Each structure stands twice: as structure tokens, then as C-alpha cells.
Amino acid sequence: MMSHVILMALVPVFFVLLLGYAAGKFHIVDNLHVDALNALVMDFAVPAALFAATASASRREMIEQVPLFMALGVTMLLLYVAWYFAARRFAGVSRPEASLQALTIGFPNLAGVGLPILTSVVGPAGTVPVAVALAAGSILISPLTLIMAEMGVAEGRGDEMTARQVLTAVVRAITKPVVLAPALGILFSLSDLGLDALAHASLALIGSSAAGVALFLTGAILSAQPFRPDWRIAAATVASNVVRPLLAVAVVHVIPIAPDTAKVAILLGAVPSGFFGILFAVNYRLDSATAGSMVIASTGVSIATMAIAIAMLFPN
């Protein structure tokens, strides 16, 4: 029975990932220019799904998610900071590249893998925790990465990073639809207004494509990335797939949190590395191969680590 549950949770996810990877590898889709597909996923489908889920939750349900926001926010931030300083000290990479690697490792692929996995394990109610977790990572560590990237651009021009550029980077990060939608949904839920049924149905129609298309996009993006295994990739895989969920275990023992919510936090902490680092690297003309290799290795190893996490956290 348990093996059946794990297979039902993981096989569909990795099937769609491989489908996107094959489509990109065999040039059925253009894996070098995924802007349109990325816009569909990150600007429309995922934001619609996350807003509908969070705005439809009652105020009580949303308040219950505060410990999850704190637990995953602390987990991601600690790992981000640790990897950033380790990459700077031991690998000697630039600040922008260190921040992109830290983002890749610290911020799991919640939209592409976390959403379908959690909804498969706990049902439709899993959308709200994913939205809260995505908001936590987007608000806490994405702006840090954008600031470092902007600093790299300024240094390349021989300019000093100004307060205005820092503010611009922060605004750019928090006004992305995938960040703004769950944040607005959380505020809407806390206002206790309730989302109209017609509005929910309209958002759900586009949002229902979010998980599948996000997985397909992840596979297509990975198919364009060269895989260059070395000690950094091995260390990054251990950090993403082993250290992050164990760190989440430690954090939920410090932060007061309900047992069921703690299990969700740990499972989301076990989700493989996300592809935001790849997209940011491409946008800022930085090293995307290292981030891509990290995501490929983490995603492959997560077949085993996610199965172990599901079996341990949700035995029934």
C-alpha cells in the first residue's frame, strides 16, 4: 500500500518532467527560448492557482499557516546564507554567482515539484501550504539574489551600487506575479472577505494547468543545461536533498508548530532544487551551467529522497 502511494505521488511528477526534458532535447520545443512558456507558468497559471488557493482560505486557516511560513522561511534563509559564504570562501566565485547558487539550493522547486507532490499526498488542501512556502522564499531570499545580481552589473560597469538600485531590485522581486499573487491572496484571506465562486472558478480554470505546465517547463529548461558533475554539484545535491529537510526538522522543533503542519514543512523542505537560479543567471548573463547541473542532480536524486520523506512522514 505504501509503495503504491509513493508511486502515485512521484511517477506522474517525473513522467511530466521527463516529457518536458525529451521535448527540449529532441527540439520538439525550443529549449533555448522558453520565455513564452515561462510567462505562461510564472505570470499566469501558477499565480492564478496560488491566489485562488490562498484567497479562498478562511482567516483561521491562513493564520494557522504562519508557523509554516516561519519554519520554511528560516530553513531556506539559513541554507542560503550558509551556501553563499561557503561558495565565496571555498570556491572563490563572485557575489552574484554565489547568490545564484545559494538561491538554487535554498529555494526548492515548489511550483514545479512541490505543488503536484503535496496535492497528491494530502489532497487539494496542499495548495495553500505551497503558496505560503512560495511566498516565504520569494519575499525573503529572491530579493537578496536580485540585489547581488544588480551589484554585479554595477561593478561590471565600474559603478557603485546605489540605494536606488537596491530598492529597484527589491521592488522587481516582490512585484513578480508569482510573488505578488500569493501575498495578495494571503491578505485577502486575512481580511476575511471570501473569494466569489465565479472569480474562483475563473482563476481555477487557468490555475489547473499550473502544476503540469510548470513540470514540463522545468524539464525543458533542464534539457538545455549542460551537466558538469564536480565536487560542488555533489555538495549542492547533499545540501538540497539531505541538509535542507534535516534543517527543516531542526527548525520545526524550535518553532511552535502543529504536528501535521510540521510534516508538510519537512516534506516541502525535501523538494529538489528550484530553477529560479537558472532563469536569473540567464537574465543577468551569469554562469547558468553550474545552477543547471545542481538542479539536474538534485532532481534525479530526489526520486529516492522524496520517496523516503513521504514514507517516513505520511506512512498512512
C-alpha positions as a Markdown table, in Angstrom:
| # | Residue | x | y | z |
|---|---|---|---|---|
| 1 | Met | 0.0 | 0.0 | 0.0 |
| 2 | Met | 2.8 | 2.5 | 0.9 |
| 3 | Ser | 4.7 | 1.7 | -2.2 |
| 4 | His | 1.5 | 2.4 | -4.2 |
| 5 | Val | 1.0 | 5.8 | -2.5 |
| 6 | Ile | 4.7 | 6.8 | -3.2 |
| 7 | Leu | 4.4 | 5.7 | -6.9 |
| 8 | Met | 1.2 | 7.6 | -7.3 |
| 9 | Ala | 2.8 | 10.7 | -5.8 |
| 10 | Leu | 6.2 | 10.6 | -7.7 |
| 11 | Val | 5.7 | 8.8 | -11.0 |
| 12 | Pro | 3.3 | 11.4 | -12.6 |
| 13 | Val | 5.6 | 14.2 | -11.5 |
| 14 | Phe | 8.8 | 12.7 | -13.0 |
| 15 | Phe | 6.8 | 11.5 | -16.1 |
| 16 | Val | 5.9 | 15.1 | -17.0 |
| 17 | Leu | 9.4 | 16.3 | -16.1 |
| 18 | Leu | 10.9 | 13.7 | -18.5 |
| 19 | Leu | 8.3 | 14.6 | -21.1 |
| 20 | Gly | 9.5 | 18.2 | -21.0 |
| 21 | Tyr | 13.1 | 17.1 | -21.0 |
| 22 | Ala | 12.6 | 14.9 | -24.0 |
| 23 | Ala | 10.6 | 17.6 | -25.8 |
| 24 | Gly | 13.5 | 20.0 | -25.3 |
| 25 | Lys | 16.3 | 17.5 | -26.0 |
| 26 | Phe | 14.7 | 16.5 | -29.4 |
| 27 | His | 13.9 | 20.1 | -30.2 |
| 28 | Ile | 10.1 | 19.5 | -30.3 |
| 29 | Val | 10.0 | 22.7 | -28.2 |
| 30 | Asp | 12.7 | 25.4 | -28.3 |
| 31 | Asn | 14.5 | 24.8 | -25.0 |
| 32 | Leu | 16.8 | 27.8 | -25.5 |
| 33 | His | 13.9 | 30.3 | -25.8 |
| 34 | Val | 11.3 | 29.3 | -23.2 |
| 35 | Asp | 10.2 | 32.9 | -22.5 |
| 36 | Ala | 6.6 | 32.4 | -23.7 |
| 37 | Leu | 6.2 | 29.1 | -21.7 |
| 38 | Asn | 7.9 | 30.6 | -18.7 |
| 39 | Ala | 5.5 | 33.6 | -18.8 |
| 40 | Leu | 2.5 | 31.2 | -19.0 |
| 41 | Val | 3.7 | 29.4 | -16.0 |
| 42 | Met | 5.2 | 32.1 | -13.8 |
| 43 | Asp | 3.0 | 35.1 | -14.7 |
| 44 | Phe | -0.4 | 33.4 | -15.3 |
| 45 | Ala | -1.0 | 29.8 | -14.3 |
| 46 | Val | 0.9 | 29.5 | -11.1 |
| 47 | Pro | -0.1 | 32.9 | -9.8 |
| 48 | Ala | -3.8 | 32.2 | -10.6 |
| 49 | Ala | -3.6 | 28.8 | -8.8 |
| 50 | Leu | -1.8 | 30.3 | -5.7 |
| 51 | Phe | -4.1 | 33.3 | -5.5 |
| 52 | Ala | -7.3 | 31.2 | -5.8 |
| 53 | Ala | -6.0 | 28.8 | -3.1 |
| 54 | Thr | -4.9 | 31.4 | -0.6 |
| 55 | Ala | -7.8 | 33.9 | -1.1 |
| 56 | Ser | -10.3 | 31.0 | -0.7 |
| 57 | Ala | -8.9 | 30.0 | 2.7 |
| 58 | Ser | -10.6 | 31.3 | 5.8 |
| 59 | Arg | -8.8 | 33.7 | 8.1 |
| 60 | Arg | -8.4 | 31.0 | 10.7 |
| 61 | Glu | -6.9 | 28.6 | 8.1 |
| 62 | Met | -4.4 | 31.3 | 7.0 |
| 63 | Ile | -3.4 | 32.2 | 10.5 |
| 64 | Glu | -2.7 | 28.5 | 11.0 |
| 65 | Gln | -0.1 | 28.7 | 8.2 |
| 66 | Val | 2.0 | 31.4 | 10.0 |
| 67 | Pro | 4.2 | 28.7 | 11.7 |
| 68 | Leu | 4.8 | 27.1 | 8.2 |
| 69 | Phe | 5.8 | 30.5 | 6.8 |
| 70 | Met | 8.3 | 31.0 | 9.6 |
| 71 | Ala | 9.7 | 27.4 | 9.6 |
| 72 | Leu | 10.3 | 27.3 | 5.8 |
| 73 | Gly | 11.4 | 30.9 | 5.7 |
| 74 | Val | 14.1 | 30.3 | 8.4 |
| 75 | Thr | 15.1 | 27.0 | 6.8 |
| 76 | Met | 15.6 | 28.5 | 3.3 |
| 77 | Leu | 17.3 | 31.6 | 4.7 |
| 78 | Leu | 19.8 | 29.6 | 6.8 |
| 79 | Leu | 20.8 | 27.4 | 3.9 |
| 80 | Tyr | 21.0 | 30.3 | 1.5 |
| 81 | Val | 23.4 | 32.3 | 3.8 |
| 82 | Ala | 25.5 | 29.2 | 4.6 |
| 83 | Trp | 26.0 | 28.3 | 0.9 |
| 84 | Tyr | 26.6 | 31.9 | -0.1 |
| 85 | Phe | 29.5 | 32.3 | 2.3 |
| 86 | Ala | 30.9 | 28.8 | 1.6 |
| 87 | Ala | 30.9 | 29.4 | -2.1 |
| 88 | Arg | 32.6 | 32.7 | -1.6 |
| 89 | Arg | 35.2 | 31.3 | 0.7 |
| 90 | Phe | 36.0 | 27.9 | -0.7 |
| 91 | Ala | 35.1 | 28.2 | -4.4 |
| 92 | Gly | 36.1 | 31.8 | -4.8 |
| 93 | Val | 33.1 | 32.7 | -7.0 |
| 94 | Ser | 31.8 | 36.2 | -7.4 |
| 95 | Arg | 29.0 | 37.6 | -5.2 |
| 96 | Pro | 26.3 | 37.3 | -8.0 |
| 97 | Glu | 27.2 | 33.7 | -8.8 |
| 98 | Ala | 27.4 | 32.7 | -5.2 |
| 99 | Ser | 23.9 | 34.2 | -4.6 |
| 100 | Leu | 22.5 | 32.3 | -7.6 |
| 101 | Gln | 23.9 | 29.1 | -6.4 |
| 102 | Ala | 22.5 | 29.8 | -2.9 |
| 103 | Leu | 19.1 | 30.6 | -4.4 |
| 104 | Thr | 19.2 | 27.3 | -6.4 |
| 105 | Ile | 20.0 | 25.3 | -3.3 |
| 106 | Gly | 17.9 | 27.2 | -0.7 |
| 107 | Phe | 14.7 | 27.7 | -2.7 |
| 108 | Pro | 13.2 | 24.3 | -3.6 |
| 109 | Asn | 11.1 | 23.8 | -6.8 |
| 110 | Leu | 7.8 | 24.5 | -5.1 |
| 111 | Ala | 5.8 | 25.5 | -8.1 |
| 112 | Gly | 7.1 | 22.7 | -10.4 |
| 113 | Val | 7.5 | 19.7 | -8.0 |
| 114 | Gly | 6.2 | 20.8 | -4.5 |
| 115 | Leu | 2.7 | 21.6 | -5.8 |
| 116 | Pro | 1.9 | 18.3 | -7.5 |
| 117 | Ile | 3.7 | 16.3 | -4.8 |
| 118 | Leu | 1.8 | 17.9 | -1.9 |
| 119 | Thr | -1.6 | 17.8 | -3.6 |
| 120 | Ser | -1.0 | 14.2 | -4.4 |
| 121 | Val | -0.1 | 13.3 | -0.8 |
| 122 | Val | -2.5 | 15.5 | 1.2 |
| 123 | Gly | -5.1 | 16.4 | -1.5 |
| 124 | Pro | -6.3 | 19.8 | -2.8 |
| 125 | Ala | -5.7 | 21.4 | 0.7 |
| 126 | Gly | -2.0 | 21.1 | -0.1 |
| 127 | Thr | -2.1 | 24.1 | -2.5 |
| 128 | Val | -2.3 | 26.6 | 0.4 |
| 129 | Pro | 0.9 | 25.5 | 2.2 |
| 130 | Val | 2.7 | 25.6 | -1.2 |
| 131 | Ala | 1.5 | 29.1 | -1.8 |
| 132 | Val | 2.6 | 30.2 | 1.7 |
| 133 | Ala | 6.0 | 28.5 | 1.2 |
| 134 | Leu | 6.5 | 30.1 | -2.2 |
| 135 | Ala | 5.7 | 33.5 | -0.7 |
| 136 | Ala | 8.2 | 32.9 | 2.1 |
| 137 | Gly | 11.0 | 32.1 | -0.3 |
| 138 | Ser | 10.1 | 34.8 | -2.8 |
| 139 | Ile | 9.9 | 37.5 | -0.1 |
| 140 | Leu | 13.0 | 36.5 | 1.9 |
| 141 | Ile | 15.7 | 35.2 | -0.5 |
| 142 | Ser | 14.8 | 36.2 | -4.1 |
| 143 | Pro | 15.3 | 39.9 | -3.4 |
| 144 | Leu | 18.7 | 39.1 | -1.9 |
| 145 | Thr | 19.7 | 37.4 | -5.1 |
| 146 | Leu | 18.5 | 40.2 | -7.3 |
| 147 | Ile | 20.4 | 42.7 | -5.2 |
| 148 | Met | 23.6 | 40.7 | -5.6 |
| 149 | Ala | 23.0 | 40.4 | -9.4 |
| 150 | Glu | 22.4 | 44.1 | -9.7 |
| 151 | Met | 25.6 | 44.7 | -7.7 |
| 152 | Gly | 27.4 | 42.5 | -10.2 |
| 153 | Val | 26.0 | 44.5 | -13.1 |
| 154 | Ala | 27.0 | 47.8 | -11.4 |
| 155 | Glu | 30.5 | 46.5 | -10.7 |
| 156 | Gly | 30.9 | 45.4 | -14.4 |
| 157 | Arg | 30.1 | 49.0 | -15.5 |
| 158 | Gly | 32.6 | 50.3 | -12.9 |
| 159 | Asp | 29.7 | 51.9 | -10.9 |
| 160 | Glu | 28.9 | 51.9 | -7.2 |
| 161 | Met | 25.6 | 50.2 | -6.2 |
| 162 | Thr | 23.3 | 53.0 | -5.1 |
| 163 | Ala | 20.4 | 52.8 | -2.7 |
| 164 | Arg | 18.0 | 53.4 | -5.6 |
| 165 | Gln | 19.4 | 50.3 | -7.4 |
| 166 | Val | 18.9 | 48.2 | -4.3 |
| 167 | Leu | 15.3 | 49.4 | -3.9 |
| 168 | Thr | 14.7 | 48.7 | -7.6 |
| 169 | Ala | 16.0 | 45.2 | -7.2 |
| 170 | Val | 13.7 | 44.6 | -4.2 |
| 171 | Val | 10.7 | 46.1 | -5.9 |
| 172 | Arg | 11.4 | 44.0 | -9.0 |
| 173 | Ala | 11.5 | 40.8 | -6.9 |
| 174 | Ile | 8.4 | 41.4 | -4.8 |
| 175 | Thr | 6.2 | 42.6 | -7.7 |
| 176 | Lys | 6.7 | 39.5 | -9.8 |
| 177 | Pro | 3.2 | 37.8 | -10.3 |
| 178 | Val | 4.4 | 34.6 | -8.7 |
| 179 | Val | 5.3 | 36.5 | -5.6 |
| 180 | Leu | 2.5 | 39.1 | -5.6 |
| 181 | Ala | -0.3 | 36.7 | -6.2 |
| 182 | Pro | 0.1 | 34.5 | -3.0 |
| 183 | Ala | 0.9 | 37.6 | -1.0 |
| 184 | Leu | -2.3 | 39.3 | -2.1 |
| 185 | Gly | -4.2 | 36.1 | -1.6 |
| 186 | Ile | -2.9 | 35.9 | 1.9 |
| 187 | Leu | -4.0 | 39.5 | 2.6 |
| 188 | Phe | -7.4 | 38.8 | 1.0 |
| 189 | Ser | -7.8 | 35.7 | 3.2 |
| 190 | Leu | -6.8 | 37.6 | 6.4 |
| 191 | Ser | -9.4 | 40.3 | 5.5 |
| 192 | Asp | -12.0 | 37.5 | 5.7 |
| 193 | Leu | -13.8 | 38.8 | 2.6 |
| 194 | Gly | -14.1 | 35.4 | 0.9 |
| 195 | Leu | -13.5 | 34.8 | -2.8 |
| 196 | Asp | -16.6 | 34.9 | -5.0 |
| 197 | Ala | -17.4 | 31.5 | -6.6 |
| 198 | Leu | -17.4 | 32.9 | -10.1 |
| 199 | Ala | -13.9 | 34.5 | -9.5 |
| 200 | His | -12.6 | 31.3 | -8.0 |
| 201 | Ala | -13.9 | 29.2 | -11.0 |
| 202 | Ser | -12.3 | 31.7 | -13.5 |
| 203 | Leu | -9.0 | 31.6 | -11.7 |
| 204 | Ala | -9.1 | 27.8 | -11.2 |
| 205 | Leu | -9.5 | 27.3 | -15.0 |
| 206 | Ile | -6.1 | 28.7 | -15.8 |
| 207 | Gly | -4.6 | 27.7 | -12.5 |
| 208 | Ser | -5.5 | 24.0 | -13.1 |
| 209 | Ser | -2.7 | 23.9 | -15.7 |
| 210 | Ala | -0.1 | 25.2 | -13.3 |
| 211 | Ala | 1.4 | 22.0 | -11.9 |
| 212 | Gly | 1.7 | 20.1 | -15.2 |
| 213 | Val | 3.0 | 23.0 | -17.3 |
| 214 | Ala | 5.4 | 24.0 | -14.6 |
| 215 | Leu | 6.9 | 20.5 | -14.5 |
| 216 | Phe | 7.0 | 20.4 | -18.3 |
| 217 | Leu | 8.8 | 23.8 | -18.3 |
| 218 | Thr | 11.3 | 22.5 | -15.7 |
| 219 | Gly | 12.1 | 19.6 | -17.9 |
| 220 | Ala | 12.5 | 21.7 | -21.0 |
| 221 | Ile | 14.8 | 24.2 | -19.1 |
| 222 | Leu | 17.0 | 21.3 | -17.8 |
| 223 | Ser | 17.3 | 19.8 | -21.2 |
| 224 | Ala | 19.2 | 22.9 | -22.3 |
| 225 | Gln | 21.6 | 22.9 | -19.4 |
| 226 | Pro | 25.0 | 21.0 | -19.7 |
| 227 | Phe | 25.6 | 18.6 | -16.9 |
| 228 | Arg | 29.0 | 19.2 | -15.4 |
| 229 | Pro | 29.4 | 17.0 | -12.3 |
| 230 | Asp | 32.1 | 18.0 | -9.8 |
| 231 | Trp | 32.5 | 18.3 | -6.0 |
| 232 | Arg | 30.4 | 21.5 | -6.0 |
| 233 | Ile | 27.5 | 19.7 | -7.6 |
| 234 | Ala | 27.8 | 16.7 | -5.2 |
| 235 | Ala | 27.9 | 19.1 | -2.2 |
| 236 | Ala | 24.9 | 21.1 | -3.6 |
| 237 | Thr | 22.9 | 17.9 | -4.0 |
| 238 | Val | 23.6 | 16.8 | -0.4 |
| 239 | Ala | 22.7 | 20.3 | 0.8 |
| 240 | Ser | 19.4 | 20.4 | -1.2 |
| 241 | Asn | 18.2 | 16.8 | -0.7 |
| 242 | Val | 19.5 | 15.9 | 2.7 |
| 243 | Val | 20.6 | 19.0 | 4.7 |
| 244 | Arg | 17.5 | 21.2 | 3.8 |
| 245 | Pro | 14.9 | 18.6 | 5.0 |
| 246 | Leu | 17.0 | 17.9 | 8.1 |
| 247 | Leu | 17.4 | 21.6 | 8.8 |
| 248 | Ala | 13.6 | 21.8 | 8.5 |
| 249 | Val | 13.3 | 19.0 | 11.1 |
| 250 | Ala | 15.5 | 21.0 | 13.4 |
| 251 | Val | 13.6 | 24.3 | 12.8 |
| 252 | Val | 10.1 | 22.7 | 13.5 |
| 253 | His | 11.4 | 21.5 | 16.8 |
| 254 | Val | 12.3 | 25.1 | 17.8 |
| 255 | Ile | 9.2 | 27.0 | 16.3 |
| 256 | Pro | 5.9 | 26.1 | 17.9 |
| 257 | Ile | 4.0 | 24.3 | 15.1 |
| 258 | Ala | 1.3 | 21.7 | 14.8 |
| 259 | Pro | 2.5 | 18.1 | 14.0 |
| 260 | Asp | 0.6 | 17.9 | 10.7 |
| 261 | Thr | 2.0 | 21.3 | 9.6 |
| 262 | Ala | 5.5 | 20.2 | 10.7 |
| 263 | Lys | 5.2 | 17.2 | 8.4 |
| 264 | Val | 4.2 | 19.4 | 5.5 |
| 265 | Ala | 7.1 | 21.8 | 6.2 |
| 266 | Ile | 9.6 | 18.9 | 6.2 |
| 267 | Leu | 8.2 | 17.4 | 3.0 |
| 268 | Leu | 8.4 | 20.8 | 1.2 |
| 269 | Gly | 11.9 | 21.1 | 2.5 |
| 270 | Ala | 12.8 | 17.8 | 0.8 |
| 271 | Val | 11.6 | 19.1 | -2.6 |
| 272 | Pro | 14.6 | 19.3 | -5.1 |
| 273 | Ser | 16.3 | 22.5 | -6.1 |
| 274 | Gly | 14.3 | 25.1 | -8.0 |
| 275 | Phe | 15.1 | 26.7 | -11.4 |
| 276 | Phe | 14.8 | 30.4 | -10.4 |
| 277 | Gly | 18.6 | 30.4 | -10.2 |
| 278 | Ile | 18.9 | 29.3 | -13.8 |
| 279 | Leu | 16.4 | 31.9 | -15.0 |
| 280 | Phe | 18.2 | 34.7 | -13.1 |
| 281 | Ala | 21.6 | 33.6 | -14.4 |
| 282 | Val | 20.3 | 33.7 | -18.0 |
| 283 | Asn | 18.8 | 37.2 | -17.4 |
| 284 | Tyr | 22.0 | 38.6 | -15.9 |
| 285 | Arg | 24.4 | 36.7 | -18.3 |
| 286 | Leu | 26.0 | 34.7 | -15.5 |
| 287 | Asp | 27.0 | 31.1 | -15.2 |
| 288 | Ser | 23.8 | 29.1 | -15.7 |
| 289 | Ala | 25.6 | 25.7 | -16.3 |
| 290 | Thr | 26.5 | 25.3 | -12.6 |
| 291 | Ala | 23.0 | 26.1 | -11.4 |
| 292 | Gly | 21.6 | 23.8 | -14.1 |
| 293 | Ser | 23.9 | 21.0 | -13.1 |
| 294 | Met | 22.8 | 21.5 | -9.5 |
| 295 | Val | 19.1 | 21.3 | -10.4 |
| 296 | Ile | 19.6 | 18.2 | -12.6 |
| 297 | Ala | 21.5 | 16.3 | -9.9 |
| 298 | Ser | 19.1 | 17.3 | -7.2 |
| 299 | Thr | 16.0 | 16.4 | -9.2 |
| 300 | Gly | 17.4 | 13.0 | -10.1 |
| 301 | Val | 18.4 | 12.1 | -6.5 |
| 302 | Ser | 15.1 | 13.4 | -5.2 |
| 303 | Ile | 13.4 | 10.3 | -6.7 |
| 304 | Ala | 14.9 | 8.4 | -3.8 |
| 305 | Thr | 14.9 | 11.2 | -1.1 |
| 306 | Met | 11.3 | 12.2 | -1.8 |
| 307 | Ala | 10.2 | 8.6 | -1.6 |
| 308 | Ile | 11.9 | 8.2 | 1.8 |
| 309 | Ala | 10.4 | 11.5 | 3.0 |
| 310 | Ile | 6.9 | 10.5 | 2.0 |
| 311 | Ala | 7.2 | 7.0 | 3.6 |
| 312 | Met | 8.5 | 8.5 | 6.9 |
| 313 | Leu | 6.2 | 11.5 | 7.2 |
| 314 | Phe | 3.0 | 10.0 | 5.8 |
| 315 | Pro | 3.0 | 6.3 | 6.5 |
| 316 | Asn | -0.8 | 6.1 | 6.4 |
